[in-house]
Amino acid sequence: MQQLRLTRTRRAALIGLAGALAVSLSACAESKRDEAGGGGSGGTMVFGNTGNPKVFDPIFADEGETLRITRQMLDTLIQNKPGTADLAPSLATKWTSSNEGKTWTFDLKQGVKFSDGTPFDAKAVCFNFDRWYNMKGATAQSQMIYYGDVWGGFAHNEGITKGEPLYKSCEAKDDHTAVLNLTRAKGAFPAAFTLPSFAIQSPTALKKYNADKVTGSGTSITYSEYAYKHPTGTGPFKFESWDQGNGQITLVRNETSTMPAPAKLDKLVFKVIPDENARKQALKAGDINGYDFPAPADYGLLRNDGEQVLIRPSFNLLYLGINQKGNPLLKDVRVRKALAYGINREQFVRSKLAEGSEVATEFVPKAISGYTDDVTKYPYNPTMAKQLLKEAGAEGMTLKFYYPTEVTRPYMPNPADTYTAISEDLKAIGVNVQPVAESWNGGYKDDVQQNGKQDIHLLGWTGDYNDAGNFVGTFFGRPKPEFGLEDTDVFNTLAAADASPAGEAHTKAYQDANKKIMDVLPAVPIAYPTPAIVVGPKIKGVVASPLTDERFNNVTIG
């Protein structure tokens, strides 16, 4: 989500109910605009979520609807300065590296307790790191996407993560000093310590509620009681309830929090409203106080109604994924390049995305250290696309095109519209498209990322910290079912870039990697969108984050 040392000046960068809402919440009386909290404190804020959270144990999460909620309850060692991708203290007041980047020492904030009364100290920090490293079971490991991407492997790899572990050990030098030992240096640190999946949780609660119990497979995975009912952190809010039937998650002020202080609101309610128009109407009616990802076409209308439309700098990417194992023809780079040449990305960005969005030329946004303009580009050229398909013997091929439903993402305001635009372009170059629409929370991500059922698919990424590895390393740093990529040269190039120390060498290593990736073209970058968050006129204290890392602890109503 951020990087301590930047090499150039950048922009501040990173299923509930639909239809008519009859929100029968006691909180709603407080959230109605004419009744919402007086005196600038207290009251209840209701925020419209685009989808249900997955669980509340963030180590098993990698998507925004879950992490937006856990960020309000759980703290990481390092966090982001509001509205930026810069580093700021959190549970750690200071951090230093030594031993050529293989040792990290954290000076911890004193006087902090978890919401269950357990003291926060170095032993608690090490308990969490040891827990992740020693996680057992292929199912549990398969859901720890961020851990696998950043830490490489587990004590015993049982799932899809097969790499050598980066983690070695954690030592509680004293109550307020935790020393983390790595097997090798990683240029993404210290920025990667901000990932919300690596939030520090109460050892007492994790053990009491059997947090490591994860069973099932595929789309039928069951988590522990902890993950559904008892997330326990140090943050300004704490968990109260999750009414899954009504798509409502309720947090309350954590009176004992010193991170940095108890929240100003009494309650924070997340209401699941998958339909974007229904979210807009709920805001206008005063049933909610804000929501994420308003439709770009509504920005002006919302402003005219007095709403606050807060636009985030572009720190994300929309891409067309290509699964080389899904169809043998997709192993031919000429076919992959044909798909790239065949998509009219300029027209798509102009007609479907918000002001300020740009065509993506690689898998790293311009604000990220490691971006380079010196890559192979694929401008719209349907004639070239048809020629490449003919040369590869792929004329008239059929592709299963997966896209999500019941969701709005910062990089994809309307998945159905995105699918329609791209599929029409592909049909125009002679590709037969077989659409497969799946609910975001009904198995879509598992089918495309774990099971590899698709030929092509729509997905994207919002940067978590300011490092190119968070993008290209996450996508292409190791074999994944999502892409079916088996290119040791790409893997080795990204591993070398990942291990290079932060600074100019690190930047150049990723620039070289980006050049190679755009020649191999394991997927097609589509756009760098600029998403927004909207809140009502009486809401104060929300700071738009390029990382979608908005915190509500300082929010007041009225």
C-alpha positions as CSV (number, residue, x, y, z in Angstrom):
1,M,0.0,0.0,0.0
2,Q,2.9,2.3,0.2
3,Q,6.7,2.5,0.0
4,L,9.0,4.3,2.4
5,R,11.3,5.7,-0.3
6,L,9.9,7.0,-3.5
7,T,12.1,7.6,-6.6
8,R,9.9,10.3,-8.2
9,T,7.1,12.6,-7.4
10,R,3.7,11.0,-7.9
11,R,0.0,11.6,-7.4
12,A,-1.1,10.6,-3.9
13,A,-1.6,7.1,-4.8
14,L,-3.9,3.5,-4.4
15,I,-25.6,-11.0,-1.4
16,G,-27.5,-9.3,0.3
17,L,-30.4,-7.2,-0.9
18,A,-31.1,-5.4,-4.1
19,G,-34.0,-3.3,-5.4
20,A,-36.0,-1.2,-3.1
21,L,-34.6,-0.9,0.4
22,A,-36.8,-1.0,3.4
23,V,-34.0,-0.8,6.0
24,S,-35.6,-1.8,9.2
25,L,-32.7,-0.9,11.4
26,S,-32.8,0.9,14.7
27,A,-29.7,2.6,13.4
28,C,-31.6,4.0,10.5
29,A,-33.3,6.6,12.6
30,E,-29.9,8.0,13.4
31,S,-28.6,7.8,9.8
32,K,-31.5,9.7,8.3
33,R,-30.1,13.1,7.3
34,D,-32.4,15.2,9.4
35,E,-31.9,13.0,12.5
36,A,-28.2,12.1,12.2
37,G,-26.0,12.7,15.2
38,G,-25.6,16.1,16.7
39,G,-22.6,18.0,18.0
40,G,-20.2,16.4,15.5
41,S,-19.8,13.1,17.4
42,G,-21.7,10.0,18.2
43,G,-24.5,8.5,16.1
44,T,-24.5,5.7,13.6
45,M,-23.0,5.8,10.1
46,V,-24.5,3.3,7.6
47,F,-22.3,2.5,4.6
48,G,-23.5,0.7,1.5
49,N,-21.3,-2.3,0.7
50,T,-21.4,-3.7,-2.9
51,G,-21.2,-7.3,-1.6
52,N,-21.0,-9.5,1.4
53,P,-17.7,-9.9,3.2
54,K,-16.1,-13.3,3.0
55,V,-15.0,-13.7,6.6
56,F,-13.6,-11.4,9.2
57,D,-10.2,-13.1,9.6
58,P,-8.3,-11.1,7.0
59,I,-5.5,-13.6,6.5
60,F,-8.1,-15.6,4.5
61,A,-9.2,-12.5,2.5
62,D,-7.9,-10.7,-0.6
63,E,-10.9,-8.6,-1.7
64,G,-12.2,-5.2,-0.8
65,E,-15.6,-5.9,0.7
66,T,-14.1,-7.9,3.5
67,L,-11.0,-5.8,4.1
68,R,-13.0,-2.5,4.2
69,I,-14.6,-3.9,7.3
70,T,-11.6,-5.5,9.0
71,R,-9.6,-2.4,8.6
72,Q,-11.9,-0.7,11.0
73,M,-11.3,-3.3,13.7
74,L,-7.8,-4.7,13.1
75,D,-4.5,-2.9,12.9
76,T,-1.3,-3.7,11.1
77,L,2.3,-2.9,12.2
78,I,2.6,-0.2,9.7
79,Q,-0.3,1.7,7.9
80,N,-0.9,4.3,5.3
81,K,-1.1,8.0,5.8
82,P,-4.7,9.0,5.0
83,G,-5.2,9.7,1.4
84,T,-1.8,8.5,0.3
85,A,0.4,5.5,-0.3
86,D,3.0,6.7,2.2
87,L,4.1,4.8,5.3
88,A,2.9,5.8,8.7
89,P,3.3,4.3,12.2
90,S,0.5,2.0,13.5
91,L,1.1,-0.8,16.0
92,A,4.8,-0.2,15.3
93,T,6.1,3.3,16.1
94,K,9.4,2.6,14.4
95,W,10.9,-0.1,12.1
96,T,14.4,-0.7,10.9
97,S,16.1,-3.3,8.8
98,S,19.5,-4.9,9.2
99,N,21.5,-8.0,8.0
100,E,21.1,-6.9,4.4
101,G,17.4,-6.6,4.6
102,K,16.9,-10.1,6.2
103,T,16.1,-8.8,9.7
104,W,13.3,-6.3,10.6
105,T,13.0,-4.8,14.1
106,F,9.8,-3.2,15.2
107,D,9.5,-0.9,18.2
108,L,5.9,-1.4,19.3
109,K,3.3,1.1,20.7
110,Q,2.9,0.7,24.4
111,G,-0.3,0.7,26.4
112,V,-2.3,-1.0,23.7
113,K,-4.8,-3.8,24.4
114,F,-6.9,-6.0,22.1
115,S,-10.7,-5.5,22.5
116,D,-10.9,-8.7,24.6
117,G,-8.5,-7.2,27.1
118,T,-5.4,-9.2,26.0
119,P,-2.3,-7.1,26.1
120,F,-0.7,-6.2,22.8
121,D,3.0,-7.0,22.9
122,A,5.9,-8.5,21.0
123,K,4.7,-12.0,21.9
124,A,1.3,-11.3,20.3
125,V,3.1,-10.1,17.1
126,C,5.2,-13.2,16.9
127,F,2.2,-15.4,17.6
128,N,0.5,-14.0,14.5
129,F,3.5,-14.5,12.3
130,D,4.1,-18.0,13.6
131,R,0.4,-18.8,13.1
132,W,0.5,-17.8,9.4
133,Y,3.7,-19.7,8.7
134,N,2.6,-22.9,10.4
135,M,-0.9,-22.9,9.0
136,K,-1.9,-26.5,8.2
137,G,-4.2,-27.9,5.5
138,A,-4.4,-27.4,1.7
139,T,-7.8,-25.6,2.0
140,A,-6.6,-23.1,4.6
141,Q,-3.4,-22.4,2.7
142,S,-5.3,-22.0,-0.6
143,Q,-7.3,-19.1,0.9
144,M,-4.2,-17.2,2.1
145,I,-3.6,-15.5,-1.2
146,Y,-1.7,-12.5,0.1
147,Y,0.4,-14.7,2.4
148,G,1.4,-16.9,-0.5
149,D,2.2,-14.0,-2.8
150,V,4.3,-12.1,-0.2
151,W,5.9,-14.8,1.9
152,G,6.4,-17.5,-0.8
153,G,5.6,-20.6,1.2
154,F,4.7,-22.2,4.5
155,A,6.5,-24.4,7.0
156,H,4.9,-27.3,5.1
157,N,3.4,-26.4,1.7
158,E,0.1,-28.4,1.3
159,G,-1.8,-26.2,-1.2
160,I,-1.2,-24.3,-4.4
161,T,1.6,-22.3,-2.8
162,K,4.8,-24.2,-3.5
163,G,7.6,-21.7,-3.0
164,E,10.4,-21.5,-0.5
165,P,9.3,-19.7,2.6
166,L,10.6,-16.1,3.2
167,Y,9.7,-16.3,6.9
168,K,12.3,-17.8,9.2
169,S,11.4,-16.8,12.8
170,C,10.1,-14.1,15.1
171,E,11.6,-13.1,18.4
172,A,10.1,-11.2,21.2
173,K,13.2,-9.4,22.3
174,D,11.2,-7.7,25.1
175,D,7.6,-6.7,25.5
176,H,7.8,-3.8,23.1
177,T,10.4,-5.1,20.6
178,A,9.6,-7.7,17.9
179,V,12.4,-9.0,15.7
180,L,11.4,-10.6,12.4
181,N,14.0,-12.8,10.7
182,L,13.7,-13.6,6.9
183,T,15.5,-16.2,4.8
184,R,16.3,-13.6,2.2
185,A,15.7,-9.9,1.5
186,K,12.5,-8.6,-0.1
187,G,12.4,-5.2,-1.8
188,A,8.6,-4.9,-1.1
189,F,9.3,-4.4,2.6
190,P,8.5,-2.4,4.6
191,A,5.6,-1.5,2.4
192,A,4.1,-5.0,2.4
193,F,3.7,-4.9,6.1
194,T,0.8,-2.6,5.6
195,L,-1.3,-5.3,3.9
196,P,-4.6,-5.6,5.9
197,S,-4.4,-9.4,5.6
198,F,-1.4,-9.1,7.9
199,A,-3.3,-7.4,10.7
200,I,-2.3,-8.5,14.3
201,Q,-5.1,-10.3,16.1
202,S,-5.6,-11.4,19.7
203,P,-3.8,-14.7,20.4
204,T,-6.4,-15.4,23.1
205,A,-9.4,-15.1,20.8
206,L,-7.6,-16.9,17.9
207,K,-7.0,-19.9,20.2
208,K,-10.3,-19.8,22.0
209,Y,-12.4,-19.8,18.8
210,N,-10.2,-22.3,16.9
211,A,-9.4,-19.8,14.2
212,D,-7.2,-22.1,12.1
213,K,-10.0,-24.6,11.5
214,V,-10.8,-24.3,7.8
215,T,-12.7,-27.2,6.0
216,G,-14.2,-28.0,2.7
217,S,-13.0,-27.3,-0.8
218,G,-13.9,-25.4,-4.0
219,T,-16.9,-23.1,-3.3
220,S,-17.9,-24.9,-0.1
221,I,-15.4,-23.7,2.4
222,T,-16.3,-23.3,6.1
223,Y,-14.3,-21.2,8.5
224,S,-14.1,-21.1,12.2
225,E,-16.4,-19.4,14.7
226,Y,-13.7,-16.8,15.1
227,A,-13.8,-15.9,11.4
228,Y,-17.5,-15.3,11.5
229,K,-18.3,-14.0,14.9
230,H,-15.2,-13.1,17.0
231,P,-12.6,-11.0,15.1
232,T,-10.6,-9.3,17.8
233,G,-8.2,-6.5,17.2
234,T,-6.9,-3.2,18.6
235,G,-8.8,-0.8,16.3
236,P,-11.3,2.0,17.0
237,F,-14.3,-0.3,16.3
238,K,-15.1,-3.8,17.5
239,F,-17.4,-6.5,16.0
240,E,-21.0,-6.7,17.3
241,S,-23.0,-8.8,14.8
242,W,-23.4,-10.1,11.2
243,D,-27.0,-10.5,10.1
244,Q,-26.3,-12.5,6.9
245,G,-30.0,-12.8,6.1
246,N,-30.3,-9.0,5.8
247,G,-26.8,-8.4,4.7
248,Q,-25.9,-6.2,7.6
249,I,-22.6,-6.0,9.6
250,T,-22.6,-3.9,12.8
251,L,-19.5,-2.6,14.5
252,V,-19.5,-0.5,17.7
253,R,-17.0,1.9,19.2
254,N,-14.1,0.1,20.9
255,E,-13.9,2.2,24.1
256,T,-10.5,0.9,25.1
257,S,-8.8,1.6,21.8
258,T,-5.7,3.8,21.7
259,M,-5.2,3.3,17.9
260,P,-5.2,6.3,17.9
261,A,-8.3,6.7,20.1
262,P,-11.8,5.4,20.3
263,A,-14.0,6.2,17.3
264,K,-16.1,9.3,17.3
265,L,-19.2,7.3,16.0
266,D,-21.2,5.1,18.3
267,K,-21.8,2.5,15.6
268,L,-20.7,1.7,12.1
269,V,-23.1,-0.4,10.0
270,F,-22.2,-1.9,6.6
271,K,-25.4,-2.6,4.6
272,V,-25.0,-5.0,1.6
273,I,-26.6,-3.5,-1.5
274,P,-25.3,-5.2,-4.7
275,D,-27.2,-3.0,-7.1
276,E,-25.5,0.4,-7.8
277,N,-28.7,2.2,-8.5
278,A,-30.2,0.9,-5.3
279,R,-27.2,2.2,-3.4
280,K,-27.7,5.6,-5.0
281,Q,-31.4,5.7,-4.1
282,A,-30.7,4.6,-0.5
283,L,-28.2,7.5,-0.2
284,K,-30.8,10.0,-1.5
285,A,-33.4,8.6,0.9
286,G,-31.0,9.0,3.8
287,D,-31.1,5.2,4.6
288,I,-27.3,5.1,4.1
289,N,-24.7,7.8,4.6
290,G,-22.3,6.7,1.8
291,Y,-21.3,4.0,-0.6
292,D,-18.4,3.0,-2.8
293,F,-18.0,2.9,-6.6
294,P,-20.8,5.2,-7.8
295,A,-21.4,4.9,-11.6
296,P,-19.2,7.3,-13.5
297,A,-22.2,8.7,-15.3
298,D,-23.7,9.7,-11.9
299,Y,-20.9,11.8,-10.6
300,G,-22.5,15.1,-11.8
301,L,-26.0,14.1,-10.7
302,L,-24.8,13.2,-7.2
303,R,-22.9,16.5,-6.9
304,N,-25.9,18.4,-8.0
305,D,-27.9,16.7,-5.2
306,G,-25.3,17.9,-2.7
307,E,-23.5,14.6,-2.2
308,Q,-19.7,14.5,-1.8
309,V,-18.1,12.6,-4.6
310,L,-14.5,11.9,-3.6
311,I,-12.4,10.7,-6.5
312,R,-9.4,8.5,-5.8
313,P,-6.2,8.7,-7.9
314,S,-5.8,5.8,-10.2
315,F,-3.9,3.0,-8.4
316,N,-5.6,0.0,-10.0
317,L,-5.8,-2.1,-13.1
318,L,-8.5,-3.8,-15.1
319,Y,-7.3,-6.8,-17.2
320,L,-8.5,-9.6,-19.4
321,G,-7.1,-12.8,-18.0
322,I,-6.0,-15.6,-20.3
323,N,-5.8,-19.2,-19.1
324,Q,-3.3,-21.0,-21.2
325,K,-4.4,-24.4,-19.9
326,G,-8.0,-23.7,-20.6
327,N,-7.5,-23.9,-24.4
328,P,-4.3,-25.1,-26.2
329,L,-4.6,-22.3,-28.8
330,L,-4.0,-19.8,-26.0
331,K,-0.5,-21.1,-25.5
332,D,0.4,-19.5,-28.8
333,V,1.6,-15.9,-28.1
334,R,0.3,-14.9,-31.5
335,V,-3.2,-15.7,-30.3
336,R,-2.8,-13.8,-27.1
337,K,-1.5,-10.8,-29.0
338,A,-4.4,-11.0,-31.4
339,L,-6.8,-10.6,-28.4
340,A,-4.9,-7.5,-27.4
341,Y,-4.9,-6.0,-30.8
342,G,-8.6,-6.8,-31.2
343,I,-9.9,-4.9,-28.2
344,N,-10.7,-1.2,-28.7
345,R,-9.5,-0.1,-25.3
346,E,-9.6,3.6,-26.1
347,Q,-13.3,3.5,-26.9
348,F,-14.0,1.4,-23.8
349,V,-12.2,3.8,-21.5
350,R,-14.0,6.9,-23.1
351,S,-17.5,5.3,-23.0
352,K,-17.5,3.2,-19.8
353,L,-15.1,4.6,-17.3
354,A,-14.9,7.7,-15.2
355,E,-13.1,11.0,-15.9
356,G,-9.3,10.6,-15.6
357,S,-9.2,6.9,-16.5
358,E,-6.6,5.8,-19.0
359,V,-5.8,2.9,-21.3
360,A,-3.4,0.5,-19.6
361,T,-0.2,-0.2,-21.5
362,E,1.2,-2.7,-18.9
363,F,0.3,-4.4,-15.6
364,V,1.7,-1.6,-13.4
365,P,-0.1,1.8,-13.0
366,K,1.8,4.9,-13.8
367,A,2.0,6.0,-10.1
368,I,3.9,2.8,-9.1
369,S,7.7,2.7,-9.0
370,G,8.6,0.2,-11.7
371,Y,6.3,1.5,-14.4
372,T,8.0,2.2,-17.7
373,D,6.7,3.5,-21.0
374,D,9.3,1.4,-22.9
375,V,7.2,-1.7,-23.4
376,T,5.6,-3.4,-26.4
377,K,2.2,-1.8,-27.0
378,Y,-0.9,-3.3,-28.7
379,P,-3.0,-0.5,-30.1
380,Y,-6.4,-1.3,-31.5
381,N,-5.8,-3.0,-34.9
382,P,-8.5,-5.6,-35.9
383,T,-6.7,-6.3,-39.2
384,M,-3.5,-7.3,-37.3
385,A,-5.6,-9.4,-34.9
386,K,-7.3,-11.3,-37.7
387,Q,-3.9,-11.9,-39.4
388,L,-2.3,-13.3,-36.2
389,L,-5.3,-15.6,-35.6
390,K,-4.9,-16.9,-39.2
391,E,-1.2,-17.5,-38.8
392,A,-1.8,-19.4,-35.6
393,G,-4.6,-21.5,-37.1
394,A,-7.0,-20.1,-34.6
395,E,-9.6,-18.5,-36.8
396,G,-13.1,-19.1,-35.5
397,M,-11.9,-20.4,-32.2
398,T,-14.4,-20.5,-29.2
399,L,-13.5,-19.1,-25.8
400,K,-15.3,-19.5,-22.5
401,F,-15.5,-15.9,-21.3
402,Y,-16.2,-15.7,-17.5
403,Y,-17.3,-12.5,-15.9
404,P,-18.7,-11.6,-12.5
405,T,-22.2,-10.6,-11.4
406,E,-23.7,-9.0,-8.2
407,V,-20.6,-6.9,-7.6
408,T,-19.0,-3.5,-8.4
409,R,-15.3,-3.3,-8.3
410,P,-13.1,-0.1,-8.3
411,Y,-11.5,-1.3,-11.6
412,M,-14.8,-2.5,-13.0
413,P,-17.9,-0.3,-12.3
414,N,-20.2,-2.5,-14.3
415,P,-19.0,-6.0,-15.1
416,A,-21.8,-6.8,-17.5
417,D,-21.1,-3.7,-19.6
418,T,-17.4,-4.5,-19.5
419,Y,-18.0,-8.0,-20.8
420,T,-20.4,-6.8,-23.5
421,A,-17.9,-4.2,-24.9
422,I,-14.9,-6.6,-24.9
423,S,-16.9,-9.6,-26.2
424,E,-18.3,-7.5,-29.1
425,D,-14.7,-6.5,-30.1
426,L,-13.6,-10.2,-30.0
427,K,-16.5,-11.3,-32.1
428,A,-15.6,-8.7,-34.7
429,I,-12.2,-10.4,-35.2
430,G,-13.8,-13.8,-35.6
431,V,-13.6,-15.2,-32.1
432,N,-16.7,-17.2,-30.9
433,V,-17.5,-16.1,-27.3
434,Q,-19.2,-18.4,-24.9
435,P,-20.4,-16.2,-21.9
436,V,-20.3,-17.6,-18.4
437,A,-21.7,-15.2,-15.8
438,E,-21.1,-16.1,-12.1
439,S,-21.9,-14.4,-8.8
440,W,-18.8,-12.7,-7.3
441,N,-19.6,-14.4,-3.9
442,G,-21.1,-17.5,-5.6
443,G,-17.9,-19.0,-6.8
444,Y,-16.5,-16.6,-9.5
445,K,-13.1,-16.0,-7.9
446,D,-12.6,-19.6,-7.0
447,D,-13.5,-20.8,-10.4
448,V,-11.1,-18.5,-12.2
449,Q,-8.3,-18.3,-9.7
450,Q,-8.3,-21.7,-8.0
451,N,-10.0,-24.0,-10.5
452,G,-9.0,-22.4,-13.8
453,K,-12.3,-23.2,-15.5
454,Q,-12.2,-20.3,-17.9
455,D,-10.5,-19.5,-21.2
456,I,-10.6,-15.8,-20.6
457,H,-12.0,-13.7,-17.8
458,L,-12.4,-10.3,-16.3
459,L,-10.6,-9.3,-13.2
460,G,-8.4,-6.5,-11.8
461,W,-6.4,-5.3,-8.9
462,T,-6.3,-2.3,-6.6
463,G,-2.8,-1.7,-5.3
464,D,-2.1,-2.6,-1.7
465,Y,1.2,-0.8,-1.4
466,N,3.6,1.2,-3.7
467,D,5.6,-1.6,-5.2
468,A,5.4,-3.1,-8.7
469,G,5.7,-6.6,-7.2
470,N,2.2,-6.1,-5.6
471,F,0.9,-6.1,-9.2
472,V,3.1,-8.2,-11.6
473,G,4.5,-10.4,-8.8
474,T,1.0,-11.1,-7.5
475,F,-0.1,-12.0,-11.0
476,F,2.8,-13.7,-12.7
477,G,5.4,-14.4,-10.0
478,R,4.6,-18.1,-9.7
479,P,2.4,-20.7,-11.5
480,K,-1.3,-20.0,-10.9
481,P,-4.5,-21.7,-12.2
482,E,-5.8,-18.3,-13.2
483,F,-3.3,-17.9,-16.0
484,G,-1.8,-21.3,-16.6
485,L,1.5,-19.6,-17.2
486,E,4.6,-21.9,-17.1
487,D,7.4,-19.5,-17.9
488,T,10.5,-20.0,-15.7
489,D,12.2,-17.0,-17.3
490,V,9.3,-14.7,-16.2
491,F,9.2,-16.3,-12.7
492,N,13.0,-15.9,-12.2
493,T,13.0,-12.3,-13.5
494,L,10.3,-11.4,-11.0
495,A,12.0,-13.3,-8.2
496,A,15.2,-11.3,-8.8
497,A,13.3,-8.0,-8.9
498,D,11.5,-8.9,-5.7
499,A,14.8,-9.7,-4.0
500,S,16.5,-6.4,-5.1
501,P,16.7,-3.7,-2.4
502,A,14.3,-0.8,-2.5
503,G,15.6,2.1,-4.5
504,E,16.8,2.6,-8.1
505,A,18.0,-0.9,-8.6
506,H,14.6,-2.2,-7.5
507,T,12.8,0.1,-9.8
508,K,14.9,-0.8,-12.8
509,A,14.5,-4.5,-12.1
510,Y,10.8,-4.2,-12.3
511,Q,10.9,-2.0,-15.4
512,D,12.9,-4.8,-17.1
513,A,10.4,-7.4,-15.9
514,N,7.5,-5.3,-17.3
515,K,9.1,-5.2,-20.7
516,K,9.5,-9.0,-20.7
517,I,5.9,-9.6,-19.5
518,M,4.4,-7.4,-22.2
519,D,6.3,-9.5,-24.8
520,V,5.0,-12.7,-23.3
521,L,1.6,-11.2,-22.7
522,P,0.1,-13.7,-20.3
523,A,-3.0,-11.5,-20.1
524,V,-4.2,-8.2,-21.6
525,P,-4.1,-5.0,-19.5
526,I,-7.2,-2.9,-20.3
527,A,-7.4,0.2,-18.2
528,Y,-6.3,2.3,-15.2
529,P,-9.7,3.4,-13.8
530,T,-10.3,6.3,-11.3
531,P,-12.9,5.0,-8.9
532,A,-14.8,7.3,-6.4
533,I,-16.4,7.0,-3.0
534,V,-19.5,9.1,-2.2
535,V,-20.9,10.3,1.1
536,G,-23.7,12.5,2.2
537,P,-23.3,16.3,2.8
538,K,-23.3,15.9,6.6
539,I,-20.5,13.3,6.8
540,K,-17.2,14.8,7.8
541,G,-13.8,13.1,8.1
542,V,-13.7,10.6,5.2
543,V,-10.5,10.9,3.2
544,A,-10.4,9.2,-0.2
545,S,-7.6,6.7,-0.4
546,P,-5.9,5.5,-3.6
547,L,-5.7,2.1,-1.9
548,T,-9.5,2.1,-1.0
549,D,-8.1,2.4,2.6
550,E,-10.7,4.7,4.0
551,R,-10.9,4.6,7.8
552,F,-14.0,5.8,9.6
553,N,-12.6,6.4,13.1
554,N,-12.6,10.2,12.6
555,V,-16.0,10.4,10.9
556,T,-18.6,12.7,12.4
557,I,-22.2,13.4,11.4
558,G,-23.6,16.8,11.2
